[in-house]
Amino acid sequence: DSKSENLCSRMMFGWMKSLQDVKDFLLKNGKDHVDDADGNGRTALMIACTMSNMEIVSYLLDEGANLNKQCSDLSTPLHHACKPNRSKGEESGQLSIVQMLVRRGAKITPDIHGWTPVCYAALHKRSDIVEYFLQDSEEEVPMTERLLSLEILAFARSVFEEDNSRAHQAILRALILRAESGIPRVAPSAESTELENILGALECMNPGELQTTVEVGKED
């Protein structure tokens, strides 16, 4: 059975859960199997990032795992680290894994849908990861991605949170960045997506209203 010799598949199906399991597998089968992929091109490193298992992520990197390898949808380990681990909840501590990957040389690249890891972090309201990319990341995030991530964060918060003050805060930051960078956003049209229409509605508030809403949100 090919799955029995595939590190990624064994981890994905729950046959290997601990760091010692992974070490024993590579000791038996050789380090050349560290980047073995499943049918969708996912590697053990991607699964470890999804599992939020810092120990296994660190070990696989030390053993030579390719931290910029792409699977069939062009996502990388960094994409997987920026999505929430549903088994551990939204705040599953994946920021530390994102930081490790970036420090080791992970690149911010788009997947098949044109979305970067920063965008996925914003969509899942991982503001800690978004802030890291915007403020502290060693890997520079292009201005267009900074703007898009703030707009997606505003969209996610407006849809999934009853209090829209944090959505207004994110869109205000995007408006300020757009003004400073001179990059305009196309106005919503009849063919606009839900995201574009919600952002347009948020931007309809004048700067004074937005700022007041943000300040009220901060006090809460």
ZIWORA-V206190 format. One record per residue. N is the residue number from 1. RES is the residue in three letters. D_FIRST is the distance of its C-alpha to the first C-alpha in Angstrom with 1 decimal. Layout:
n	res	d_first
N	RES	D_FIRST
N	RES	D_FIRST
This chain:
n	res	d_first
1	ASP	0.0
2	SER	3.8
3	LYS	5.4
4	SER	5.6
5	GLU	7.4
6	ASN	9.3
7	LEU	12.5
8	CYS	13.8
9	SER	11.2
10	ARG	11.4
11	MET	15.1
12	MET	15.4
13	PHE	13.9
14	GLY	16.2
15	TRP	13.9
16	MET	16.0
17	LYS	19.7
18	SER	21.9
19	LEU	22.9
20	GLN	22.3
21	ASP	18.6
22	VAL	18.3
23	LYS	20.5
24	ASP	18.6
25	PHE	15.3
26	LEU	17.3
27	LEU	19.2
28	LYS	16.3
29	ASN	14.4
30	GLY	17.6
31	LYS	19.5
32	ASP	18.4
33	HIS	15.4
34	VAL	17.9
35	ASP	18.0
36	ASP	14.4
37	ALA	14.6
38	ASP	12.9
39	GLY	13.8
40	ASN	17.4
41	GLY	17.8
42	ARG	18.1
43	THR	17.8
44	ALA	17.8
45	LEU	21.5
46	MET	22.0
47	ILE	20.2
48	ALA	22.3
49	CYS	25.4
50	THR	24.7
51	MET	24.4
52	SER	27.7
53	ASN	26.4
54	MET	28.9
55	GLU	27.7
56	ILE	24.2
57	VAL	25.6
58	SER	28.2
59	TYR	25.8
60	LEU	23.3
61	LEU	26.5
62	ASP	27.8
63	GLU	24.6
64	GLY	25.2
65	ALA	23.3
66	ASN	24.8
67	LEU	26.9
68	ASN	27.9
69	LYS	24.6
70	GLN	24.5
71	CYS	21.8
72	SER	22.3
73	ASP	25.4
74	LEU	26.8
75	SER	26.8
76	THR	26.5
77	PRO	25.9
78	LEU	29.7
79	HIS	29.4
80	HIS	26.8
81	ALA	29.2
82	CYS	32.1
83	LYS	30.8
84	PRO	31.4
85	ASN	28.8
86	ARG	29.4
87	SER	28.2
88	LYS	30.8
89	GLY	33.5
90	GLU	35.2
91	GLU	36.6
92	SER	33.5
93	GLY	34.7
94	GLN	32.7
95	LEU	35.9
96	SER	35.3
97	ILE	31.8
98	VAL	33.4
99	GLN	36.2
100	MET	33.9
101	LEU	31.9
102	VAL	35.2
103	ARG	36.8
104	ARG	33.9
105	GLY	34.4
106	ALA	32.5
107	LYS	34.2
108	ILE	35.3
109	THR	34.0
110	PRO	33.7
111	ASP	30.6
112	ILE	30.5
113	HIS	33.1
114	GLY	35.4
115	TRP	35.1
116	THR	34.9
117	PRO	33.7
118	VAL	37.4
119	CYS	37.6
120	TYR	34.7
121	ALA	36.2
122	ALA	39.5
123	LEU	38.0
124	HIS	36.6
125	LYS	39.9
126	ARG	38.7
127	SER	42.2
128	ASP	41.5
129	ILE	38.9
130	VAL	41.2
131	GLU	44.1
132	TYR	42.1
133	PHE	41.4
134	LEU	45.0
135	GLN	46.8
136	ASP	44.9
137	SER	41.9
138	GLU	41.9
139	GLU	40.3
140	GLU	43.1
141	VAL	42.6
142	PRO	44.6
143	MET	47.5
144	THR	46.1
145	GLU	42.9
146	ARG	45.2
147	LEU	47.2
148	LEU	44.3
149	SER	42.6
150	LEU	45.9
151	GLU	46.3
152	ILE	42.9
153	LEU	43.5
154	ALA	46.8
155	PHE	45.2
156	ALA	42.6
157	ARG	45.3
158	SER	47.7
159	VAL	45.1
160	PHE	43.6
161	GLU	46.6
162	GLU	49.9
163	ASP	51.9
164	ASN	51.9
165	SER	53.6
166	ARG	50.5
167	ALA	49.7
168	HIS	53.2
169	GLN	52.8
170	ALA	49.8
171	ILE	51.5
172	LEU	54.6
173	ARG	52.8
174	ALA	51.3
175	LEU	54.8
176	ILE	56.3
177	LEU	53.7
178	ARG	54.2
179	ALA	57.9
180	GLU	57.6
181	SER	55.2
182	GLY	57.0
183	ILE	53.8
184	PRO	54.7
185	ARG	52.4
186	VAL	52.8
187	ALA	54.6
188	PRO	52.7
189	SER	53.3
190	ALA	52.8
191	GLU	49.3
192	SER	48.4
193	THR	45.2
194	GLU	45.6
195	LEU	45.0
196	GLU	47.9
197	ASN	50.2
198	ILE	49.7
199	LEU	50.3
200	GLY	53.4
201	ALA	54.7
202	LEU	54.2
203	GLU	56.0
204	CYS	58.9
205	MET	60.1
206	ASN	62.5
207	PRO	61.9
208	GLY	64.3
209	GLU	62.5
210	LEU	59.1
211	GLN	60.5
212	THR	62.1
213	THR	59.0
214	VAL	57.0
215	GLU	59.6
216	VAL	59.6
217	GLY	55.9
218	LYS	56.2
219	GLU	58.8
220	ASP	56.5
